[in-house]
Amino acid sequence: MIAENGSLPIRIEQDVVLARQAVRQLAVRFGLRLVDQTKLVTAASELARNAVIYGGGGDMHWHIVERGVRRGIQLQFADQGPGIPDQVKALTDGWSSGSGMGLGLSGSRRLVDDFDLDTAAGQGTRVTITKWI
């Protein structure tokens, strides 16, 4: 059974699969509806893949958060890569710094309830997402 709090290194493509599995287990354990499970797992997969491809690897941290009577699952993806020099452009649908479709960050933002991007050129990237139960 997956713990309420934890972390997972994301260094290679296989780690993206492990991150997806961990998030799915967490979502099931804490009672997310199936459609919300799918949204959270999809967002996590995109962000984990970004950490590997663009950030040179990183870590996924998770914990259960509470706001009043609401509970949620919060995930944070952090890397020490080159950072994102233009956040506005990076969050624009269709824009990609690589060969992807440009849906990673903007698509992930649409799939979750709360989304926070903390990045700067040369200082890595930290993306925190929350899905409320």
C-alpha positions in Angstrom: 0.0 0.0 0.0 1.3 3.4 -0.9 2.0 5.9 1.9 0.3 9.3 2.3 3.6 11.0 1.8 6.6 10.0 -0.3 8.9 10.5 -3.2 10.2 8.8 -6.2 13.3 9.5 -8.3 12.5 10.1 -12.0 15.7 9.6 -14.0 14.8 7.4 -16.9 11.8 6.5 -19.0 11.0 3.4 -16.8 10.7 5.8 -13.8 7.9 7.6 -15.6 6.0 4.3 -15.6 6.7 3.8 -11.9 5.5 7.3 -11.2 2.2 6.6 -13.1 1.7 3.4 -11.1 2.4 5.2 -7.8 -0.1 8.0 -8.6 -2.7 5.5 -9.7 -2.4 3.6 -6.4 -2.6 6.9 -4.5 -5.6 8.1 -6.4 -7.4 4.8 -5.8 -6.5 4.6 -2.1 -7.9 8.1 -1.5 -11.1 7.7 -3.4 -10.7 9.7 -6.5 -13.4 9.0 -9.1 -12.2 7.0 -12.1 -12.3 10.1 -14.4 -10.3 12.1 -11.9 -7.8 9.2 -11.4 -7.2 9.2 -15.2 -6.7 13.0 -15.3 -4.2 13.0 -12.4 -2.3 10.0 -13.8 -2.1 11.6 -17.2 -0.9 14.9 -15.8 1.7 13.1 -13.7 2.9 11.1 -16.7 3.4 14.3 -18.7 5.2 16.1 -15.9 7.4 13.1 -15.1 8.3 12.7 -18.8 9.2 16.5 -19.0 11.5 16.1 -16.0 13.3 13.2 -17.7 13.5 14.8 -21.2 14.0 18.5 -20.5 15.2 18.5 -16.9 17.8 15.7 -17.0 15.8 13.8 -14.4 14.3 14.8 -11.1 12.0 13.7 -8.4 8.3 13.3 -7.8 7.0 14.1 -4.3 3.5 13.5 -3.1 1.3 14.1 -0.1 -2.3 14.4 1.0 -3.3 18.0 1.7 -6.3 19.4 3.5 -8.1 22.7 3.0 -11.0 22.9 5.4 -13.1 19.8 4.9 -11.6 19.0 1.5 -8.8 16.6 1.0 -6.6 16.4 -2.1 -3.6 14.7 -3.6 -0.7 17.0 -4.3 2.2 16.1 -6.5 5.4 18.0 -7.1 7.8 17.4 -9.9 11.2 19.0 -9.4 14.4 18.9 -11.5 17.7 20.8 -11.6 17.6 21.3 -15.4 18.0 24.4 -17.4 14.6 25.8 -16.3 12.0 27.4 -18.6 13.0 30.9 -19.8 9.5 31.9 -21.0 6.8 30.6 -18.8 4.0 32.2 -20.7 5.1 30.6 -24.0 5.7 27.3 -22.2 2.1 27.3 -21.0 0.7 28.1 -24.5 -1.1 25.2 -26.2 0.9 23.9 -29.2 4.2 25.4 -28.2 7.1 23.0 -27.6 10.8 23.5 -26.9 11.4 20.1 -28.3 9.8 17.8 -30.8 6.6 17.1 -28.8 3.1 18.2 -29.5 3.3 21.1 -27.0 0.6 19.7 -24.7 2.7 18.7 -21.6 2.5 21.7 -19.4 -0.7 23.3 -20.7 -2.5 20.0 -20.9 -1.4 19.1 -17.4 -2.7 22.4 -16.1 -6.2 21.7 -17.6 -6.3 18.2 -16.0 -5.9 19.3 -12.4 -7.6 21.6 -10.0 -4.5 23.6 -8.9 -1.3 24.1 -10.9 1.8 26.0 -9.9 4.9 26.4 -12.1 8.1 27.7 -10.4 11.1 28.0 -12.8 13.8 30.2 -14.1 16.4 29.9 -16.7 19.4 28.0 -15.2 17.6 27.2 -12.0 15.5 24.1 -12.7 11.8 23.6 -12.6 9.2 22.8 -10.0 5.6 22.0 -10.9 3.1 21.4 -8.2 -0.3 20.0 -9.0 -3.3 19.2 -6.8 -6.5 17.2 -7.5 -9.2 17.6 -4.9 -11.2 14.6 -3.8 
